[in-house]
């Protein structure tokens, strides 16, 4: 009798341990700028990751384990490094998700690489992010080159004609914030513009923290610039648009490079009349042909329910889709060792036109998603609508008369 009781007790303990193991948590780092100058888009990016994790956990988690996100605040490059070290050494995360800011991503991913911990970049676009040949870094989103190539393609195919000029007749001014992000995009813009025989009359960099762009605006005006390409964050986007308006500088077209140009708060800050007609090349946004982006409506509804408002930019959507596909792929394997995770990523193979962002997923050279792509948008009547390519567009491009 006593033996039976003991045996039953042992069996109960074993079953309890097994059940506990099945309900264990697996930690992933969420490394974004949650405070400081880049906090708005850092937080917006993280919201997409959080929604992906909630959906994955509701469906049973990953390999039967609940995914837990541990936040790290990459307010600047040094803190990004410190937080990456903390998440890896103290929190024991199995991988890191991030980071939106290219400079922060480049700094923090080097820490992860040295520690042999996978790092999934879901939003930073600079060349250096995947240009260093790192083994454990994977990027799901489009790149600086994608952004620049699309802007030039839009100029040649749509914008020049809309302004009543041949592409080579336009006087183009390139301005950009001077971090890895702006510098990468501007470099590719110049390269593709030269290949298309476009006339770039000036290219100027400035600190993203600048508080006065009046001299730059006056220089563009003096040169008779017809079209401005600006790669910027939110504050410098707002500053340029405000000061250009105050100076009476009204080029035929402005094409922003993501960042602040794809955010509703930017339009609200500068005024809808000021931003009307401004173009943008960026991640997939929300006023888009949903046949091209299946699942986007479901994301928007989930976002509204959790955060009590509309998404503030496409960064949340891109982080959501990238993170969810990664976690779903990890659910097909066994274990969370670095080698297991990297081997699983080789199997990720999703075709374009089947995701809420429109583009597909397959990691190619340097672990860059070779199927990632950007879209062209335009501010029309206070809303950012997709205008390029035609298959994704919900409105034609509009030009000042």
Steps between C-alpha positions, in 0.01 A plus 500: 500500500778736603690422180190580294461837672866586446482391136191710446669799663809462283284469188310814597827692546631381163176593327506839671855564383409399147198728502715781640753449223223517240386831650851645530589844369749570224646849509570725204646848522307801364769761442364836378537871581214526750614842620689791347472661158408180312252370757180545298598270215695276738185443703289466186735230372486315831121501491509289186732250668272487804194427287683219320603343831146524640362318195770234517437441871124482447564225246707296746833678505820379337586134549240495777667782690367848569700777332598775744642831378761674716540865407827684455507877442741589217480873562844548341780283361678452832183403679408266214828318562446491876141380471597230251759373748246505783235315301749233394699448820248575774159435343629202298291578193528246217492775234450873458236684298543863403582772441371759252806727525781389270774644720362327811457175308856503369640560848284248686516221241879495530456410867259221408734370231792474742274318746368267231139611553263546201389858432192567288486847350144591405527865403847656454594565135867607490742302284730415789233306686538198273815615322744369761462129430372415847393140555228560759337816361185470287309791347141458387425853376592692181826693484639847433573390146139388450383841620733696271440284195123538537524881533696529176266256327203714605669815369568346161168318458250735662622820665685668214207455264260619767703821529499544122873441460739239375686325784836650402351853506426488872737668745523259792620578851592216738497578873536250783573455868861394544477163680538159334135515395498828311849456362423155360179610328656817357797308363272265311282788381802663339607170344160423347445862397829498311409175327168657393683816383313720746635843595589507871605860565582457871531236771518619861513328837394641838471369859162344577498710819522828309265779610537724196493406131430847365839541331462160329149594383623832360784325318258259334277791403796697359603202287151475351451142620191339344499184709631430851595156629519503880595205719411589857350417836191673634637820652712596200218411260268738684769769519579489129138509389417786737799712407461432128139620527602810698765584239257459212705214359258282305679247281297305249537187713645381828574131549569401858695190591292334768557612859286801580344519156284194558360607837160654565642711787733668247207599279310627802801700623576682174140532388318299236513788254881515523558126456234458227652332193826404669620154393667232708691178437474267793371180654148390411239736643131446572310668218602241245335250266422222747499239224875569484536480882279220636459515877565872539143575609526242778820662624341845509204371699727325748708816535193716564371259762827491692618860465170690464591671176619455144858392426726805486722368221581186305786416735264311730365297209845406370620396846183299551525304175875438529486386862196279452655315205822446694319363804282277284813360336658435840187308597587245231831405658615376840700704748626857513876466464667751266575226245142373512363850445734582212429169329126565530538836326639328192159340453299824506349528152194722449386634164411861422132586507426263789582723799352813656801703378471372144860388461634149558765357730813301424841563652772528238850647494610636840168377645309784335138437400546499124127533435448816704371807315371851564203696368432858396247706694362853483326729750155569359228675702681439827555129439798301377376294204690247291563623144781271376533235364170491316412153633506632858363849432166629623536845338696656212784744574385860513703808403467871554342685212 
